[in-house]
Amino acid sequence: MGSVAPARLVHLLLALFAGSGASSFIAPSSLSAQRRETVFSHPVLKGRSRTRGPCMLAALPRTTGEMVGALRTSVQAALQARKSRIRVDMPPGFDFGVEGQSKRSEGGVAEIVRSDRQLARLFLGMFEGTGLVPLIVFSSSEQLKAAKKIWGATEAKVALLAGEAAESTPGKKKLMSKSKRKPSGGGGFGAPSSSAAGEAPKAMASVPASTEVLFVVAPGGAQLLAVQAFCQSQGSDRLVVLLNARCIEQEDKVDDDQRAFFDDEFETVVAFDTNPARLRSGDDEIPKDPIVLWRGFPAEWVLARKPKLGPPSVLLKSDEKPALADIRKAVDQAQQARDGGVLDAVTSLFKGSLSA
């Protein structure tokens, strides 16, 4: 899976890790105490059970610093493998600590938006000082304004990508063939800023054809249509990175054909899914211990359970992303084994007391 980039682009991108770009990426050793906290202290991942799992250890990042390190090493490995279509999926609302102390009072949606912006800033740091100018696109003017205000001056171009299709009507916007597709507008990297202070930023309907490196932050259905058109028209010599493209899994945002395109075209380089079984709050079958689906390229996909005490235990490993049915089956089996272990222990206790 994932497109193969020509050697020209790969050589440019590998400079990120051989030259000044590597040092500009925030290193785990420089993290604040807050960012060195354990990954599983995140509210989504806090376990409630004190039961230990099997001794098999899953290769999961244990701290926020290790998570950031995994991003860098996995992206580097993907570029060395000449992957030019990359996808990164992190837990909604995960605090990378890039913007200082998190305000937990912000609420769920605000924390998710903040986390998406922090992830984009981490990737932007990989390209600083390399001479490459990424285009970072957001799906709302509020996200764009916040990023510009917090980041200040950057070497990248930060813009609003609206696309031409309404997000509420997936599948109605049909992609044109290469021969009929109009040249993209937007002005490219050298275009002067067209929005004065206080004005709403102008939205691009398509990705400029001159873009060589594209970061797409938390896109909606309309943005994904524009990204798909760009990928199909420009080929694999452009690097495209999807950051937290959660709507790909949402049936009301993306149709089956479009989902198949992104599944086939893009390589998931880093994934940390905290609800891989897609269970909803209140479901009886929700496990008491957090379940995580993890992948750091080029390693396998790992489905793991994290008890409150003890290391993570592997429930499933796969070279390809496990299907939802396989994930739910593995989770159910693990839950049954866990509950059965407690029952067996209680039964043995009573048997011992009766024999005495």
N, C-alpha and C positions, 0 to 999 in steps of 0.2 A: 504494500500500500504506500501511497505517497509518490509524487512525481520525482523524477531524477533530474537534477540541475546540471547544466553544462559545466565543464571544468572552469570556464571563465568566471562564473559567479561564485563557484565553490572556492576558488583561490582568493577572491576578494573577501569572502565571508570568513575564511579560516584565519584571516589577519586579525579577526576579533580576539582570537585566543593566543596569537603569537606576538602581537604588538601591544600598543597602548590600550587597545579596547579591552583586553583581558583584565587589566588592573582597574579599569573604570567600573567594571561590574562589581557590585558590593560583595565583598568577600565575607564568608561566615565568621572569620576571626575578628572582623571589625564590628560585629553586631553588638547592639546594646544588650543589657541584661534582659530587657523585655523580649527581644527578638531571639534570645537563646532559650526561652522557655520551651517546655516540651510541646511538640505538635499536638499531643493528645490532651493538653490543657485547654484547647479550643472548645468552646461550649458545645459544638456539634459532636465532639468526639469524647466527651467525658463519660466514662463508664460508671455503672452503678453496682456491678457485681464484684464480689470478692473471690469468685471462683477462678482458680488457675486453669489455663487451657493446656493443650499438649506442649511438649518441649520444643517442637519444631519452630524455628524463628523465621519470621518473614522479613525480607529486606526492605523495611519501611524506614523513612526518615524519622528520627526520634525528636528532633528539635527544629525550630523554625530556621535556624542556621543551616542545618542539614537539608532542609527543604529547598532553601535558596541555592545551596551547593548542588543539589540534584538537578535543579533547573539548568544551571550552567553546564554541567557535565553532560546531561542528556541532549541539550541543544548542540553542543560541540560534537557529540557522537553522531547526531542526525546530519549535521553539515558534512562531516567526514564521509558519511554514507551517501552524500549527494542528494539529500532530501530537500526539496524546495517548497513543499507544502506541509506545514507543521501545525499541529493543534496542541494546545495546552489547556487542561481543565483542572481547576483548583476548587477547594470547598467554597461554597458561597459565604461571603463575609469573613474569610480568613484574613487575619491581621498579619501582614508581613513586617510591620514595624517601620516602614519606610517614612511614614508621615508623623512619627512620634507616638505619644500615648493615645490609644484608641478611646473614643468617647462611647462607652457602652450604652449611654442614654440615647444615642442617635436612632436606635431601632434597627429592625432587620433590613429594610430596603436600603437605608442610608449606609449601613455597614457593608452590604453587598457592593454598592456603587463605589465605596471607598476602597474596598479590596480589589475590585477590577482596576481601578486607577493605579493602585500601588503595584500590581502585577505589570501593568504597562510601563510604569516608571523603571522597574527592574530590567525589563527588556530594553528600554531606551538606554540604560546605563551600559549595556553590552556594546553599543555602537558608538558611544562617545569617544572622540579622538581617532576614529578609523577613517574618516573622510567619506564614509557612506552616510547618506541622509535618509533615514526611514520616514515614511508617511504613516502617522498614527491617526486612525479614524475612530470617532465615537458615533453613537447613534442618537444622541440628544444634545441640544445646545447647552443644557445645564451641565452635563458631564464635561463637555468641551471647555466651558468657561471655568469650571472648577480646576481642571487639569492645568490650564494656562496660568491661573492665579497661583496655584500651589507650586508648580514646577518652575515658573519664571522662564527666563530665556533658555532655550535648548537648541541643539544642533538639528533637531528633527523638525519636520513640519507636522503640526497638529491641526486636524480639520474635522468637519462634520460631514458624515456620509449619510444622506437620506435615502438614496436609491429612488427609483421611479415607481416602485410598486407599493401599495398599501400593505402593511404587515398583517392586517386582519383578513386579507383575502389571498392566502397562499395558493400558488399554482396558476393564478389568473394571468400573471405577467409571464409571457413566453419569451425565452431567450432567442434573439435573432441569430441567424447563421453568420459566419465570419464575413461573407460577401455583402450582407445587408446591414451589418452593424455600423452605426454611425461612429465617427471618431469621438473619443472621449473628450470632455471639456475639463474645466477645473483649473487650467493654467499651469499645472505641473509645479515642480519644486521652486522655480525661479519667479513665480508670479507674486506680485506685491500684495500685501494685506489689503483687502477691500472693505473691511469692517472697521468703522471708527469706534472709539470708546463708547460704550452704552448701547451700541447697535447689536442686533441679533446676528451672529455669524452666518455667513452664507453657506448653504448646504450644497454639497456636490451630489449630482445625480449618478455619477459613475466614478470609478477610480481612474485618475489620469494615466494615459498610456505610457508616460515617461517614468512611472514609479518602478523602482528596482527592488525596494524593500518595503513591505506593507505589514503593519500591525493592525489588526481589526479587534477592537475591544468590545466585548459583550454585545455582539451584533444581534439584531432582530432579523425577521424574515426578509425585509426589504434590503438590508445591508448584505445579507448572504446572496441575494440575487445579483447584486452589483459585483460582489466578489467572484461569484461563479462566472459572470460574463467576462470579468477581467482575466481570470485564469484561463478561460477557453480562448480568448483572443490573443493573449500574450505568450502562452506556452510556459514551459518549465524553467525559463531563464530568469524568472522573477521570484523572489522569496516572499511567500505569503504566510503569515503567522496568525492563526485564530486564537484569541485569548478569551477563555471562558465563554465559548459559543454554546451556551446552555440551550438556546432555542432549537438547536438541531434535533434535540430529543422530544420537542413539543409538537404534537400532531397539528395543533391549530396555527402553528407558525411556519412549518416546513412540510411540504408534501413528500410522498415516498420517493419520487424520482430525484428530488433535490437532496434528500437525506442520503440516498444511494451515491450521489455524486461526491458529497463530502466524505462519506465513509470510504469510498474507493480512492479518491484523489489525495486525501490528507492523511498523514501519519501522526497518530497520537504519540507525542514524544514524552509528555509528562501528564499523568492523570492521578488524581487523588479524590475519588468519589466516596463521599461519606454516607450515601444512601443508594448503593448499587442495586438493591432489590426493589427499589421504587415503592417502598412501603409508606403509608400515610400515618400521620399522628392518630393514635387511637386504635390502630389495627392490633388485634390480639396476637398476631404472629411476629410483632416487632421484637427482635432479640434484646435481651437485657444488656449485652455487651456491644460496643460499637463494632460495626462491620465496615471494612474499607476495601475498595478496589483500587489497587496501586499499579502504576506502570512507570518505569524510567527507562527510556530507550537506551540500548537495544535489548534490555532484559525482558523477561516474560511478564505477562499480566499476573498479578497476585491478588487473590481474594483472601483477606485475613480478618481474624477476630481479635480485638484488643481487650482482654480482661482488665479490670481495674488494677490488679496486681499481677505481675509477671509479664513476660514478653508476648508480642503478637504471635498467634498461631495460624498457620496456613490452612485454608479450607479448600482452595482450588488454585491451580496454576495452568496457564494456557499461553501458547504462542500468539494466538489471536484474542481479541477482546471477547470475553465469555458472553454468550447469549443470556438474556434476562432469565429464561427458564432454567438454565444451568446454574445461575447465581442463586436463584430462589431455592433450588433443590439443595445446593450445598449449604445454604444458610439453615434450611429446615433440618437437615441431617445433623448439623453442628448443634442446633438447639435441642434436638432430641437426645443427642449424646450427652449434652451438658445436664439436661433435666434427669436423664436416666442415671447419670453418675451420682447425683444427689440422692435419688430414690434408693439406689443400691447401697449407698453408705448408711442411710437410715435403717434399711432392712437388716443389714449386717449387724448394726448396733443392737436392735431388738432381739435378733437371733442369739447374740452373745449373752444378753442378759437373761434370756429364757433358759439357755443351757446351763448357766451358772446356778 
